[in-house]
Amino acid sequence: MSHNSFGHLFRVTTFGESHGPAIGCIVDGCPPGIALTEADIQIDLDRRRPGQSKYTTQRQEADAVRILSGVFQDERMKAQVTTGTPIALMIENTDAKSKDYSDIRDKFRPGHADYTYWAKYGVRDYRGGGRQSARETATRVAAGAVARKILTHLYSKEVNIRGALTQMGTETIDRKNWDWDEVANNPFFTPDAKAAARFATYLDGIRKKGSSIGAVVEVIADGIPVGLGAPLYGKLDADLASAIMSINAVKAVEIGDGMAVATLTGEENADEMRKGHKGAPEFLSNHAGGILGGISTGQPIVTRFAVKPTSSILTPRKTIDIDGNETEIFTKGRHDPCVGIRAVPVGEAMVACVLADHALRHRAQMG
Ligand SMILES: Cc1cc2nc3c(=O)[nH]c(=O)nc-3n(C[C@H](O)[C@H](O)[C@H](O)COP(=O)(O)O)c2cc1C
């Protein structure tokens, strides 16, 4: 299985399986001299960690990260700092239960990647999804924490990449209630306290039926300066779309107004400009989502994505087995009823990785 790396100057290679001994990543290209500890990474991993509420998988993983290389305690700088060499990050799997998967070992879950992995590779890690499992996304979150450090180091503490769940099935937030502080107060990462209460009832119903539901996640990156992105084949929006689409279960990505631009007139879509302060223009709106011509405008960068409902469900579905026999399948075990919840920190991490990569690429070409 090739293609386990992404990024150019900030390059991440991930490794490991859901039911193997450990997962991890190598982060190559981090500049030297940046303070980095395990605690800096753990904060983000703790937000994605499974088993934190009844609304996510009950797999209990501490997701404790170890930095194996690329940093050292520099007494002169009075901090543990990056050395500019590859940063290896490792997370042990401590609660993998293969028994959950024994009934579906030879059957394909409709909507999952079981069939395509089998058809392509002729080998399927039936212990628990292997590389197709979203367990791998923990390593992206770890890499994203390093990316955030780079962005803050290069620009300022104003850089802030935050995600939120804005829709679950047919239930949506009221954008007028958007409060970033609320995101940490509910198990859904949603910025609307009233919607959180609705999501709870809605998802309880879905969960009790043994079903699952899709969701929409929005990630907003504040404090990113004008100029990131390399037209034509390294456009910032193209790279964001590719990175987000690489997350498990993502079926659509939008930048700014996304699909809704189809209904706008030129006047409505135009992000009008005024003189602003300190040489930077003021935009009167942000339909473009902070990117024009593949280059950041200095406005918030807005990425939105839809995830499909979890395909491992208790309701029996028609399928075939590896010998082509028609059969039925239902999936027991520990699964997320709405993968959109834990996809929030994953989306933030992928946006951070793309922006860190582009920040380094911008510096390389423009000085
Ligand atoms: C954070 C996260 C958690 C997920 N948890 C589950 C899960 O518990 N069970 C499951 O069947 N799929 C889960 N998925 C989705 C599958 O990993 C994904 O659907 C599968 O790998 C097939 O890939 P595709 O959906 O991108 O085509 C999760 C996805 C994400 C992003």
The ligand as an SDF file (V2000), in Angstrom:
LIG
                    3D

 31 33  0  0  0  0  0  0  0  0999 V2000
  -12.9810   10.2270   13.1160 C   0  0  0  0  0  0  0  0  0  0  0  0
  -13.5470    9.1080   12.3210 C   0  0  0  0  0  0  0  0  0  0  0  0
  -14.0430    7.9910   12.9700 C   0  0  0  0  0  0  0  0  0  0  0  0
  -14.5930    6.9270   12.2470 C   0  0  0  0  0  0  0  0  0  0  0  0
  -15.1040    5.8560   12.9220 N   0  0  0  0  0  0  0  0  0  0  0  0
  -15.6670    4.8530   12.2340 C   0  0  0  0  0  0  0  0  0  0  0  0
  -16.2430    3.7190   12.9070 C   0  0  0  0  0  0  0  0  0  0  0  0
  -16.2670    3.6700   14.1400 O   0  0  0  0  0  0  0  0  0  0  0  0
  -16.7690    2.7270   12.1420 N   0  0  0  0  0  0  0  0  0  0  0  0
  -16.7870    2.7610   10.7730 C   0  0  0  0  0  0  0  0  0  0  0  0
  -17.2760    1.8400   10.1510 O   0  0  0  0  0  0  0  0  0  0  0  0
  -16.2650    3.8160   10.1140 N   0  0  0  0  0  0  0  0  0  0  0  0
  -15.7050    4.8430   10.8000 C   0  0  0  0  0  0  0  0  0  0  0  0
  -15.1640    5.9010   10.1200 N   0  0  0  0  0  0  0  0  0  0  0  0
  -15.2490    5.9320    8.6530 C   0  0  0  0  0  0  0  0  0  0  0  0
  -14.3750    4.9050    7.9610 C   0  0  0  0  0  0  0  0  0  0  0  0
  -13.0420    4.9830    8.4130 O   0  0  0  0  0  0  0  0  0  0  0  0
  -14.4490    5.1110    6.4410 C   0  0  0  0  0  0  0  0  0  0  0  0
  -15.7660    5.2330    6.0290 O   0  0  0  0  0  0  0  0  0  0  0  0
  -13.8210    3.9550    5.6950 C   0  0  0  0  0  0  0  0  0  0  0  0
  -12.4430    3.9810    5.9230 O   0  0  0  0  0  0  0  0  0  0  0  0
  -14.0600    3.9760    4.1940 C   0  0  0  0  0  0  0  0  0  0  0  0
  -13.4650    5.0780    3.6160 O   0  0  0  0  0  0  0  0  0  0  0  0
  -14.3060    6.1990    2.8580 P   0  0  0  0  0  0  0  0  0  0  0  0
  -15.5150    6.4440    3.7160 O   0  0  0  0  0  0  0  0  0  0  0  0
  -13.4000    7.3950    2.8450 O   0  0  0  0  0  0  0  0  0  0  0  0
  -14.6690    5.6890    1.5070 O   0  0  0  0  0  0  0  0  0  0  0  0
  -14.6130    6.9820   10.8360 C   0  0  0  0  0  0  0  0  0  0  0  0
  -14.1180    8.1280   10.1730 C   0  0  0  0  0  0  0  0  0  0  0  0
  -13.6060    9.1790   10.9060 C   0  0  0  0  0  0  0  0  0  0  0  0
  -13.0790   10.3970   10.1890 C   0  0  0  0  0  0  0  0  0  0  0  0
  1  2  1  0
  2  3  1  0
  2 30  2  0
  3  4  2  0
  4  5  1  0
  4 28  1  0
  5  6  2  0
  6  7  1  0
  6 13  1  0
  7  8  2  0
  7  9  1  0
  9 10  1  0
 10 11  2  0
 10 12  1  0
 12 13  2  0
 13 14  1  0
 14 15  1  0
 14 28  1  0
 15 16  1  0
 16 17  1  0
 16 18  1  0
 18 19  1  0
 18 20  1  0
 20 21  1  0
 20 22  1  0
 22 23  1  0
 23 24  1  0
 24 25  2  0
 24 26  1  0
 24 27  1  0
 28 29  2  0
 29 30  1  0
 30 31  1  0
M  END
$$$$
